[in-house]
Structure formats: C-alpha cells, structure tokens
Amino acid sequence: MAAQKRFNLSRRRFLMLGGALAAGGIAGSCLSRPFLVNPCRDASRLPEALQNSPWLAQVWQGLDPEEVWDCHAHLAGIGDGDSGVQVGQSLTSLLHPVLYTQRLFYLNAGCVSERAGTVDENYVRRLADLAARMPAGFKVMLFAFDWLHNEAGQPVP
C-alpha cells in the first residue's frame, strides 16, 4: 500500500512538472511575438481622417506648442548596429516575463525592423518622425532605458 501511495505522488509530481513545462513553452512562444502587432504606418504623415479631425483640433485648442513638453519619452533598443545601447539581462529573459513583455511592447511600438543591425536605428528614426509631426515648438524629454545612476553619476547595473 505504501508503494502504491508513493507511485501516485510521483505521478502527480510528474504531471505537475509536465504541465508547468507546457505552460512555460506556450507562454514563451506567445511572449516572443506580441499579440497586438503595431501596423507601423508611415510615421511621416497622419492619416487624413485623423489629421483633419475635430478631436485633434480640440486637443491642441488653447495650447501653445512652445509650452508643451512630452515629459516621458523613452529611447530604447537592443544594442545592435554599434549604437552603444545596452540591454539588461532581465529584459531578454523569460525568467522575468513582465520585463520581457515590456521590452517587446516598446520595440513593437517603436516599429523596429527585425533585420539584424537595424533595431536601434529604426527606433530612433520612429521617435524622431513622431516628434517631427507635432506642431512647431513641441519638445520631448528623453529617458533612456539604461542603468540606474548613483549621486556621482556612475552607472549601477
């Protein structure tokens, strides 16, 4: 009877392990390609319907573009093309699924190409194109996705 009980426990552990591995494989394949893929329309022009929309005109009504700052834009990449960008290991590891997913989300939003050596360049180009479409005088405050820095300005991995 004791041997039978141990066998059932072993089978349960085996099934739990198999289920966890299957779930991890499914999650890994889902996270490697975003569910919502940005169509990456031409960033140099707004669609005509949006460009002339009353909603967009209302957004800018009463605002002086010289006084408008986007205070939370990020510069990101993966370090390809000799850009000097560094990516933390937690952003590329499925052991950190939230950070891994965030990295994919930002790169997808940045309309990066999947061709090796062009990711960082495409992200910067997309950000510059989006900022150029704003009214003259609009400003962007850039935050990098890099190391934290201490009071002396030294990077802290």
Contact map, one row per residue, 1 for C-alpha under 8 A:
1111100000000000000000000000000000000000000000000000000000000000000000000000000000000000000000000000000000000000000000000000000000000000000000000000000000000
1111110000000000000000000000000000000000000000000000000000000000000000000000000000000000000000000000000000000000000000000000000000000000000000000000000000000
1111111000000000000000000000000000000000000000000000000000000000000000000000000000000000000000000000000000000000000000000000000000000000000000000000000000000
1111111100000000000000000000000000000000000000000000000000000000000000000000000000000000000000000000000000000000000000000000000000000000000000000000000000000
1111111110000000000000000000000000000000000000000000000000000000000000000000000000000000000000000000000000000000000000000000000000000000000000000000000000000
0111111111000000000000000000000000000000000000000000000000000000000000000000000000000000000000000000000000000000000000000000000000000000000000000000000000000
0011111111100000000000000000000000000000000000000000000000000000000000000000000000000000000000000000000000000000000000000000000000000000000000000000000000000
0001111111110000000000000000000000000000000000000000000000000000000000000000000000000000000000000000000000000000000000000000000000000000000000000000000000000
0000111111111000000000000000000000000000000000000000000000000000000000000000000000000000000000000000000000000000000000000000000000000000000000000000000000000
0000011111111100000000000000000000000000000000000000000000000000000000000000000000000000000000000000000000000000000000000000000000000000000000000000000000000
0000001111111110000000000000000000000000000000000000000000000000000000000000000000000000000000000000000000000000000000000000000000000000000000000000000000000
0000000111111111000000000000000000000000000000000000000000000000000000000000000000000000000000000000000000000000000000000000000000000000000000000000000000000
0000000011111111100000000000000000000000000000000000000000000000000000000000000000000000000000000000000000000000000000000000000000000000000000000000000000000
0000000001111111110000000000000000000000000000000000000000000000000000000000000000000000000000000000000000000000000000000000000000000000000000000000000000000
0000000000111111111000000000000000000000000000000000000000000000000000000000000000000000000000000000000000000000000000000000000000000000000000000000000000000
0000000000011111111100000000000000000000000000000000000000000000000000000000000000000000000000000000000000000000000000000000000000000000000000000000000000000
0000000000001111111110000000000000000000000000000000000000000000000000000000000000000000000000000000000000000000000000000000000000000000000000000000000000000
0000000000000111111111000000000000000000000000000000000000000000000000000000000000000000000000000000000000000000000000000000000000000000000000000000000000000
0000000000000011111111100000000000000000000000000000000000000000000000000000000000000000000000000000000000000000000000000000000000000000000000000000000000000
0000000000000001111111110000000000000000000000000000000000000000000000000000000000000000000000000000000000000000000000000000000000000000000000000000000000000
0000000000000000111111111000000000000000000000000000000000000000000000000000000000000000000000000000000000000000000000000000000000000000000000000000000000000
0000000000000000011111111100000000000000000000000000000000000000000000000000000000000000000000000000000000000000000000000000000000000000000000000000000000000
0000000000000000001111111110000000000000000000000000000000000000000000000000000000000000000000000000000000000000000000000000000000000000000000000000000000000
0000000000000000000111111111000000000000000000000000000000000000000000000000000000000000000000000000000000000000000000000000000000000000000000000000000000000
0000000000000000000011111111100000000000000000000000000000000000000000000000000000000000000000000000000000000000000000000000000000000000000000000000000000000
0000000000000000000001111111110000000000000000000000000000000000000000000000000000000000000000000000000000000000000000000000000000000000000000000000000000000
0000000000000000000000111111111000000000000000000000000000000000000000000000000000000000000000000000000000000000000000000000000000000000000000000000000000000
0000000000000000000000011111111100000000000000000000000000000000000000000000000000000000000001000000000000000000000000000000000000000000000000000000000000000
0000000000000000000000001111111110000000000000000000000000000000000000000000000000000000000000000000000000000000000000000000000000000000000000000000000000000
0000000000000000000000000111111111100000000000000000000000000000000000000000000000000000000000000000000000000000000000000000000000000000000000000000000000000
0000000000000000000000000011111111000000000000000000000000000000000000000000000000000000000000001001100100000000000000000000000000000000000000000000000000000
0000000000000000000000000001111111000000000000000000000000000000000000000000000000000000000000000000000100000000000000000000000000000000000000000000000000000
0000000000000000000000000000111111100000000000000000000000000000000000000000000000000000000000000000000100000000000000000000000000000000000000000000000000000
0000000000000000000000000000011111111000000000000000000000000000000000000000000000000000000000000000100110010000000000000000000000000000000000000000000000000
0000000000000000000000000000010011111000000000000000000000000000000000000000000000000000000000000000000000000000000000000000000000000000000000000000000000000
0000000000000000000000000000000001111100000000000000000000000000000000000000000000000000000000000000000000000000000000000000000000000000000000000000000000000
0000000000000000000000000000000001111110000000000000000000000000000000000000000000000000000000000000000000010000000000000000000000000000000000000000000000000
0000000000000000000000000000000000011111000000000000000000000000000000000000000000000000000000000000000000011010000000000000000000000000000000000000000000000
0000000000000000000000000000000000001111100000000000000000000000000000000000000000000000000000000000000000000000000000000000000000000000000000000000000000000
0000000000000000000000000000000000000111111000000000000000000000000000000000000000000000000000000000000000001010000000000000000000000000000000000000000000000
0000000000000000000000000000000000000011111000000000000000000000000000000000000000000000000000000000000000000000000000000000000000000000000000000000000000000
0000000000000000000000000000000000000001111111000000000000000000000000000000000000000000000000000000000000000000000000000000000000000000000000000000000000000
0000000000000000000000000000000000000001111111000000000000000000000000000000000000000000000000000000000000000000000000000000010011000000000000000000000000000
0000000000000000000000000000000000000000011111000000000000000000000000000000000000000000000000000000000000000000000000000000000011011000000000000000000000000
0000000000000000000000000000000000000000011111100000000000000000000000000000000000000000000000000000000000000000000000000000000000001000000000000000000000000
0000000000000000000000000000000000000000011111110110000000000000000000000000000000000000000000000000000000000000000000000000000000001000000000000000000000000
0000000000000000000000000000000000000000000011111110000000000000000000000000000000000000000000000000000000000000000000000000000000000000000000000000000000000
0000000000000000000000000000000000000000000001111111000000000000000000000000000000000000000000000000000000000000000000000000000000000000000000000000000000000
0000000000000000000000000000000000000000000000111111100000000000000000000000000000000000000000000000000000000000000000000000000000000000000000000000000000000
0000000000000000000000000000000000000000000001111111100100000000000000000000000000000000000000000000000000000000000000000000000000000000000000000000000000000
0000000000000000000000000000000000000000000001111111100100000000000000000000000000000000000000000000000000000000000000000000000000000000000000000000000000000
0000000000000000000000000000000000000000000000011111110110000000000000000000000000000000000000000000000000000000000000000000000000000000000000000000000000000
0000000000000000000000000000000000000000000000001111111110000000000000000000000000000000000000000000000000000000000000000000000000000000000000000000000000000
0000000000000000000000000000000000000000000000000001111111000000000000000000000000000000000000000000000000000000000000000000000000000000000000000000000000000
0000000000000000000000000000000000000000000000000000111111100000000000000000000000000000000000000000000000000000000000000000000000000000000000000000000000000
0000000000000000000000000000000000000000000000000111111111110000000000000000000000000000000000000000000000000000000000000000000000000000000000000000000000000
0000000000000000000000000000000000000000000000000001111111111000000000000000000000000000000000000000000000000000000000000000000000000000000000000000000000000
0000000000000000000000000000000000000000000000000000011111111000000000000000000000000000000000000000000000000000000000000000000000000000000000000000000000000
0000000000000000000000000000000000000000000000000000001111111000000000000000000000000000000000000000000000000000000000000000000000000000000000000000000000000
0000000000000000000000000000000000000000000000000000000111111111000000000000000000000000000000000000000000000000000000000000000000000000000000000000000000000
0000000000000000000000000000000000000000000000000000000011111110000000000000000000000000000000000000000000000000000000000000000000000000000000000000000000000
0000000000000000000000000000000000000000000000000000000000011111000000000000000000000000000000000000000000000000000000000000000000000000000000000000000000000
0000000000000000000000000000000000000000000000000000000000011111101100000000000000000000000000000000000000000000000000000000000000000000000000000000000000000
0000000000000000000000000000000000000000000000000000000000010111111100000000000000000000000000000000000000000000000000000000000000000000000000000000000000000
0000000000000000000000000000000000000000000000000000000000000011111100000000000000000000000000000000000000000000000000000000000000000011110000000000000000000
0000000000000000000000000000000000000000000000000000000000000001111100000000000000000000000000000000000000000000000000000000000000000001111000000000000000000
0000000000000000000000000000000000000000000000000000000000000011111110000000000000000000000000000000000000000000000000000000000000000000110000000000000000000
0000000000000000000000000000000000000000000000000000000000000011111111000000000000000000000000000000000000000000000000000000000000000000111000000000000000000
0000000000000000000000000000000000000000000000000000000000000000001111100000000000000000000000000000000000000000000000000000000000000000011110000000000000000
0000000000000000000000000000000000000000000000000000000000000000000111111000000000000000000000000000000000000000000000000000000000000000011110000000000000000
0000000000000000000000000000000000000000000000000000000000000000000011111000000000000000000000000000000000000000000000000000000000000000000111000000000000000
0000000000000000000000000000000000000000000000000000000000000000000001111100000000000000000000000000000000000000000000000000000000000000000111100000000000000
0000000000000000000000000000000000000000000000000000000000000000000001111110000000000000000000000000000000000000000000000000000000000000000111100000000000000
0000000000000000000000000000000000000000000000000000000000000000000000011111000000000000000000000000000000000000000000000000000000000000000001111000000000000
0000000000000000000000000000000000000000000000000000000000000000000000001111100000000000000000000000000000000000000000000011000000000000000001111000000000000
0000000000000000000000000000000000000000000000000000000000000000000000000111110000001000000000000000000001100000000000010010000000000000000000011000000000000
0000000000000000000000000000000000000000000000000000000000000000000000000011111100001110000000000000000000100000000000110010000000000000000000000000000000000
0000000000000000000000000000000000000000000000000000000000000000000000000001111100001110000000000000000000000000000000110000000000000000000000000000000000000
0000000000000000000000000000000000000000000000000000000000000000000000000000111111111110000000000000000000000000000000010000000000000000000000000000000000000
0000000000000000000000000000000000000000000000000000000000000000000000000000111111111000000000000000000000000000000111110000000000000000000000000000000000000
0000000000000000000000000000000000000000000000000000000000000000000000000000001111100000000000000000000000000000000111111000000000000000000000000000000000000
0000000000000000000000000000000000000000000000000000000000000000000000000000001111111000000000000000000000000000000010000000000000000000000000000000000000000
0000000000000000000000000000000000000000000000000000000000000000000000000000001111111000000000000000000000000000000000011000000000000000000000000000000000000
0000000000000000000000000000000000000000000000000000000000000000000000000000001101111100000000000000000000000000000000000000000000000000000000000000000000000
0000000000000000000000000000000000000000000000000000000000000000000000000001111101111110000000000000000000000000000000010000000000000000000000000100000000000
0000000000000000000000000000000000000000000000000000000000000000000000000000111000011111000000000000000000000000000000000000000000000000000000000100000000000
0000000000000000000000000000000000000000000000000000000000000000000000000000111000001111101100000000000000000000000000000000000000000000000000001100000000000
0000000000000000000000000000000000000000000000000000000000000000000000000000000000000111111100000000000000000000000000000000000000000000000000000100000000000
0000000000000000000000000000000000000000000000000000000000000000000000000000000000000011111110000000000000000000000000000000000000000000000000000000000000000
0000000000000000000000000000000000000000000000000000000000000000000000000000000000000001111110110011000000000000000000000000000000000000000000000000000000000
0000000000000000000000000000000000000000000000000000000000000000000000000000000000000011111110010011011000000000000000000000000000000000000000000000000000000
0000000000000000000000000000000000000000000000000000000000000000000000000000000000000011111111000011001000000000000000000000000000000000000000000000000000000
0000000000000000000000000000000000000000000000000000000000000000000000000000000000000000111111111001000000000000000000000000000000000000000000000000000000000
0000000000000000000000000001000000000000000000000000000000000000000000000000000000000000000111111001000000000000000000000000000000000000000000000000000000000
0000000000000000000000000000000000000000000000000000000000000000000000000000000000000000010011111000000000000000000000000000000000000000000000000000000000000
0000000000000000000000000000000000000000000000000000000000000000000000000000000000000000011011111111000000000000000000000000000000000000000000000000000000000
0000000000000000000000000000001000000000000000000000000000000000000000000000000000000000000011111111100000000000000000000000000000000000000000000000000000000
0000000000000000000000000000000000000000000000000000000000000000000000000000000000000000000000011111110000000000000000000000000000000000000000000000000000000
0000000000000000000000000000000000000000000000000000000000000000000000000000000000000000011100011111111000000000000000000000000000000000000000000000000000000
0000000000000000000000000000001000000000000000000000000000000000000000000000000000000000011111011111111100000000000000000000000000000000000000000000000000000
0000000000000000000000000000001001000000000000000000000000000000000000000000000000000000000000001111111110000000000000000000000000000000000000000000000000000
0000000000000000000000000000000000000000000000000000000000000000000000000000000000000000001000000111111111000000000000000000000000000000000000000000000000000
0000000000000000000000000000000000000000000000000000000000000000000000000000000000000000001100000011111111100000000000000000000000000000000000000000000000000
0000000000000000000000000000001111000000000000000000000000000000000000000000000000000000000000000001111111110000000000000000000000000000000000000000000000000
0000000000000000000000000000000001000000000000000000000000000000000000000000000000000000000000000000111111111000000000000000000000000000000000000000000000000
0000000000000000000000000000000000000000000000000000000000000000000000000001000000000000000000000000011111111100000000000000000000000000000000000000000000000
0000000000000000000000000000000000000000000000000000000000000000000000000001100000000000000000000000001111111111000000000010000000000000000000000000000000000
0000000000000000000000000000000001001100000000000000000000000000000000000000000000000000000000000000000111111111000000000000000000000000000000000000000000000
0000000000000000000000000000000000000101000000000000000000000000000000000000000000000000000000000000000011111111000000000000000000000000000000000000000000000
0000000000000000000000000000000000000000000000000000000000000000000000000000000000000000000000000000000001111111000000000110011000000000000000000000000000000
0000000000000000000000000000000000000101000000000000000000000000000000000000000000000000000000000000000000111111100000000110010000000000000000000000000000000
0000000000000000000000000000000000000000000000000000000000000000000000000000000000000000000000000000000000111111110001110110000000000000000000000000000000000
0000000000000000000000000000000000000000000000000000000000000000000000000000000000000000000000000000000000000011111001100100000000000000000000000000000000000
0000000000000000000000000000000000000000000000000000000000000000000000000000000000000000000000000000000000000001111101100000000000000000000000000000000000000
0000000000000000000000000000000000000000000000000000000000000000000000000000000000000000000000000000000000000000111111100000000000000000000000000000000000000
0000000000000000000000000000000000000000000000000000000000000000000000000000000110000000000000000000000000000000011111100000000000000000000000000000000000000
0000000000000000000000000000000000000000000000000000000000000000000000000000000111000000000000000000000000000000001111110000000000000000000000000000000000000
0000000000000000000000000000000000000000000000000000000000000000000000000000000110000000000000000000000000000001111111111100000000000000000000000000000000000
0000000000000000000000000000000000000000000000000000000000000000000000000000110110000000000000000000000000000001111111111110000000000000000000000000000000000
0000000000000000000000000000000000000000000000000000000000000000000000000001111110101000000000000000000000000001000011111111000000000000000000000000000000000
0000000000000000000000000000000000000000000000000000000000000000000000000000000010100000000000000000000000000000000001111111100000000000000000000000000000000
0000000000000000000000000000000000000000000000000000000000000000000000000000000000000000000000000000000000000111100001111111110000000000000000000000000000000
0000000000000000000000000000000000000000000000000000000000000000000000000011100000000000000000000000000000100111000000111111111000000000000000000000000000000
0000000000000000000000000000000000000000000000000000000000000000000000000010000000000000000000000000000000000000000000011111111100000000000000000000000000000
0000000000000000000000000000000000000000000000000000000000000000000000000000000000000000000000000000000000000000000000001111111110000000000000000000000000000
0000000000000000000000000000000000000000001000000000000000000000000000000000000000000000000000000000000000000110000000000111111111000000000000000000000000000
0000000000000000000000000000000000000000000000000000000000000000000000000000000000000000000000000000000000000100000000000011111111100000000000000000000000000
0000000000000000000000000000000000000000000000000000000000000000000000000000000000000000000000000000000000000000000000000001111111110000000000000000000000000
0000000000000000000000000000000000000000001100000000000000000000000000000000000000000000000000000000000000000000000000000000111111111000000000000000000000000
0000000000000000000000000000000000000000001100000000000000000000000000000000000000000000000000000000000000000000000000000000011111111100000000000000000000000
0000000000000000000000000000000000000000000000000000000000000000000000000000000000000000000000000000000000000000000000000000001111111100011100000000000000000
0000000000000000000000000000000000000000000100000000000000000000000000000000000000000000000000000000000000000000000000000000000111111110000000000000000000000
0000000000000000000000000000000000000000000111000000000000000000000000000000000000000000000000000000000000000000000000000000000011111110000000000000000000000
0000000000000000000000000000000000000000000000000000000000000000000000000000000000000000000000000000000000000000000000000000000001111111010000000000000000000
0000000000000000000000000000000000000000000000000000000000000000100000000000000000000000000000000000000000000000000000000000000000011111110000000000000000000
0000000000000000000000000000000000000000000000000000000000000000110000000000000000000000000000000000000000000000000000000000000000000111110000000000000000000
0000000000000000000000000000000000000000000000000000000000000000111100000000000000000000000000000000000000000000000000000000000000000011111000000000000000000
0000000000000000000000000000000000000000000000000000000000000000111111000000000000000000000000000000000000000000000000000000000000100111111100000000000000000
0000000000000000000000000000000000000000000000000000000000000000010111000000000000000000000000000000000000000000000000000000000000100000111110000000000000000
0000000000000000000000000000000000000000000000000000000000000000000011111000000000000000000000000000000000000000000000000000000000100000011111000000000000000
0000000000000000000000000000000000000000000000000000000000000000000011111000000000000000000000000000000000000000000000000000000000000000001111100000000000000
0000000000000000000000000000000000000000000000000000000000000000000000111110000000000000000000000000000000000000000000000000000000000000000111110000000000000
0000000000000000000000000000000000000000000000000000000000000000000000011110000000000000000000000000000000000000000000000000000000000000000011111000000000000
0000000000000000000000000000000000000000000000000000000000000000000000000111000000000000000000000000000000000000000000000000000000000000000001111100000000000
0000000000000000000000000000000000000000000000000000000000000000000000000111000000000010000000000000000000000000000000000000000000000000000000111110000000000
0000000000000000000000000000000000000000000000000000000000000000000000000000000000001111000000000000000000000000000000000000000000000000000000011111000000000
0000000000000000000000000000000000000000000000000000000000000000000000000000000000000000000000000000000000000000000000000000000000000000000000001111100000111
0000000000000000000000000000000000000000000000000000000000000000000000000000000000000000000000000000000000000000000000000000000000000000000000000111110000111
0000000000000000000000000000000000000000000000000000000000000000000000000000000000000000000000000000000000000000000000000000000000000000000000000011111111110
0000000000000000000000000000000000000000000000000000000000000000000000000000000000000000000000000000000000000000000000000000000000000000000000000001111111110
0000000000000000000000000000000000000000000000000000000000000000000000000000000000000000000000000000000000000000000000000000000000000000000000000000111111000
0000000000000000000000000000000000000000000000000000000000000000000000000000000000000000000000000000000000000000000000000000000000000000000000000000111111000
0000000000000000000000000000000000000000000000000000000000000000000000000000000000000000000000000000000000000000000000000000000000000000000000000000111111100
0000000000000000000000000000000000000000000000000000000000000000000000000000000000000000000000000000000000000000000000000000000000000000000000000000111111110
0000000000000000000000000000000000000000000000000000000000000000000000000000000000000000000000000000000000000000000000000000000000000000000000000011110011111
0000000000000000000000000000000000000000000000000000000000000000000000000000000000000000000000000000000000000000000000000000000000000000000000000011110001111
0000000000000000000000000000000000000000000000000000000000000000000000000000000000000000000000000000000000000000000000000000000000000000000000000011000000111
